[in-house]
C-alpha cells in the first residue's frame, strides 16, 4: 500500500508527465492537496519535503512551493558523497570522464557554435600563456567544460556538471602527477591543443586523438 506522503510524489510526477506542471509553476496550498489526496497536512508536508530534497520543488518563504527542477545540485551532492563514502578510485572518475568527453567530441564536431569555438581557443591561449599551475589548471578545466557544453546534450552536460565539485580536487592533483612524471607539461599542452582545435575545426580525428593522448597520460600517472 502506498504511504500517505508518497501520494504527493505520485501526484506531482503525474502532473509533470502530463504537462500540467512545468518549472516555475506554483503548487496548491498544503490544505488543498491534503483534501485532494484524502490525507493529512503532515503527510503532504513530508511528501513535499522529500520532493524538495531531490530538487523537484523549492519552498519560498511566505510564498509557497514551486516546481523547480534543480536536479543537478542534488546529483552533485549525491556523487560527491559517493566519491568519499564508497571509496571511489580516481581511475573510475577517469573512465567516466573519458566516456563522456569521447562522445561529447563526436557531437561537438557537428554542433559546436561560433561562440564556443572562440571560447575554446581563448582558454587554450590562456592555458599556454599561464604562469602558474593554478591558472593552468583552471584553463584546463574550462577547455573540457566547453567541449562538454558544445555536445548540446543536456543529459551529458548534467552528468558532467555533477562531477565538477569532485574535479575541483581531482584535476589539480592529476595534473601534478602527470607533470611530475613527464618532467614538464609539453605533451599535456599538445593534447589540449589537439582537443580544442579538433572541436573548433570540426576535425574529429584530431579531437579524438587529443583526448586519447590526454587520457593516456592520466591513466599512466594516476596511480604513481
Beta strands, then each sheet from edge to edge (+ up, - down):
strand 1: 57-60
strand 2: 64-67
sheet 1: 1+ 2-
end
